[in-house]
Each structure stands twice: as structure tokens, then as C-alpha cells.
Amino acid sequence: MFRFIHSSDLHLGKRFGNFAGDLPARLREARHAVIARLAAHARENGVQTVLLAGDTFDTETPAPDIRRQALSEMGHHAPIRWVILPGNHDSLQATQLWSTLKEEAPANVVLATEASMIDLSPDVVLLPAPCTTRRPGRDVTAWMDNAASGDGVLRIGLGHGAIRSFSEEASVLDVIDPNRAQMAGLDYLALGDWHGALEIDPRTRYSGAPEPDRFKHERPGEALLVTLEGRGALPQIKSLPTASFTWRMLDLHLLGQQDPQDVLEGALPELRERRKTLLRVMASGRLHLEQRAALMQAIDAAVPDFAFLELDEDQLVTECVADDLDQIDASGALREAADALFAEAANESLSPDERDIARGALARLYTYAQQVTA
């Protein structure tokens, strides 16, 4: 039997420049802390090997502190062995990075920089497929098919890249054959690149990123505990929680007779969970102008509770009537702006998108006017 942890896509040093304040620093630190969480899982499950299937670093030129602190943390958790595969973000094309890593890596860190077998134990071999460049232009796992190993030896593949079904291009060359595990006689193929955990077949898995970095994948950050009980036996796989931050998209469908503040509060996560939650509220339905303003005020009031909170109003229709404009202003510049936006919102010669933009702007103007008079 051989047991190991499969992880990938730590993207250490990711800048998160689309966020403000101290959140980027908090998200970067959470990615570094993944190393300790993986080590804790390894100790709890009697695991000696952690496979990192590419993109351990976010760029080919990580800052010295990012690189050295990562290696130091891995060294701290000896005798756990860390196997690092070059991915597309930290490919072998970054020769300076990998030569420096070779000089600095502690004894328990293995750099899988060559397409050749690595002995993990007397009866277990690893077949790594490092990314030679960001876009190699070929399936770098193909060499595994002809790599011979002894009878009864467990064969584990380690790769980074897209399976054909992920690509929008019909003729790309550098995708991984979805049948690679079968063709190469692998007991398990550990893949990275796709940031959500995904099963391709019983022997082929993407572990997903251990710390999410986008509003895309529904599953939380995790790693995979893989147990191989013998040559030919199907792997036993268990999900291990690894994330400290949660990224969520919340669908909020609203109708005119509802109180948007009550609906929002009922859908938000518990207060104690919000500090480490990044939430995008996807609002849809139809609201009157006053209700839309109330929704925006409720969002603004909740923002300080969250690591990040934003409202997506693209699918939310605002119903306006002339009497609503009096609540903005009876005359003057604000009323003139409100009248112009109201006219645009009702102008059927404009595109639906243009009318929606006018309704959204009118709702924001209404909110502003209410705040000024409060």
C-alpha cells in the first residue's frame, strides 16, 4: 500500500491586484499557510509524500522572500517529502528559478524537473511531466506510455495542463490525453491546472487549488488523500479541507412584493463566517426604484463584515414611475439628471443594455438623494 497527498496550484506570491486594502496581503499569506495545512493532513493520515502538480509559484520570477519562505516551511515539516512539478506559471523556461530552487531546496524537497521516473519507495515510481514552457505545444505526459517499470510496481503520473474537454480550440496540441492513465498503465494520474477538484476517471483527478482565487468553482479549496492498495486496484480518494478563505457566488432572485433587505440578510452566511468570505451577490428579478435603493443600502451596510462583498446588478430590472422622481428632487440639477435617465430607461429606440444602464444609474441617483436628505 502507498498513501500520498495530491495538491496543486498554490500560486504562491499571487498579487490579487484587483482587491484593495489589506485583503491582497491576507490572501497571499493564506496561500503560504497552505503548506502547513497540507503537512498537518499528512501527519494525521500517516503520509510521507505530498505531490504538488504544478504552479506552486504564481510567476516564473517569484520574489526571493516568497521562494525562500516556501522552501523553509517545507523543510520545517521534514521528514514529509514534497515533490514540486513545474507548471505553466512556473515552467522550466524559467531557468533561473529552477537553478535557484535546486541550490536552496532542503533535503526533503524533490524537484521533478525531468521526464524520467523517480523512485518514491522500492515498489512505487513517480512519472512526472514538467511543463517545459508556458505552452509546450505537445502533450508532455505522452512519454509515460513507454516508461517501463517492474512487475507489481505502483505507477503514479504527475502532470499539469488541460484535458481536451476543457479547451475551446479543436486543434490545440498541448492538452493532456484524457486516456493517459489507461494508456500508460498508471495506477493514478495527479493533475494540476484546473482550480476546482475534478474527477476525469477513477484514476485521473485534478485536486483543484487548495486556496481558491476566483468566483468560479463551487467546491471549497481542498487536497486529495490518495491510497493505492496494490497494482491494478482502484485508488481510494478522500477530500481534505485546506482553504481558509471561501469564495462564493450568491444567486438572489427578487420580486417587487419582497423586502430586499430581509431577503438579502436571510441569504448571507453567518456573521462569524463573513470575515474570511469573498462574496459576489448575483441579483436578478424586478424591483421598484425604492426597493433597489434599499438593496444597495443593505449591501453597503454588510460590506464591512466581509473580506470582500460586491453586488452584480446586470440581471436586475428596475421599474420606475414618474412619482419616484419627486423623491430625488423637485427641481434643479438632480431632477434634470433624473428626468434624463428616466427618459432613457423608457426609450425603446435604445438597446436593452442601454436602458438597463439608465435604470441602474437612476437607482444610484435615488440612493444618493436619499442619503443626502437623511
Secondary structure, DSSP 8 states (H G I E B T S, - for coil): -EEEEEE----BT---TTS-TTHHHHHHHHHHHHHHHHHHHHHHTT--EEEE-S-SBSSSS--HHHHHHHHHHHHHTTTSEEEE---STT-TT-HHHHHHHHHH--TTEEE--SSS-EEEETTEEEEE---SSSS-SS-TTGGGGG----TT-EEEEEEES-BGGG-S-TT-SS-B-TTHHHHTT-SEEEEES-SS-EEEETTEEE---SS--SS--SS-SEEEEEEE-STTS--EEEEEE--SSEEEEEEEEE-TTS-HHHHHHHHS--GGGGGGEEEEEEEEEEEEHHHHHHHHHHHHHHGGGSSEEEEEEEEEEEE--HHHHHTT-SSSHHHHHHHHHHHHHH-TTS-HHHHHHHHHHHHHHHHHHHHHH-
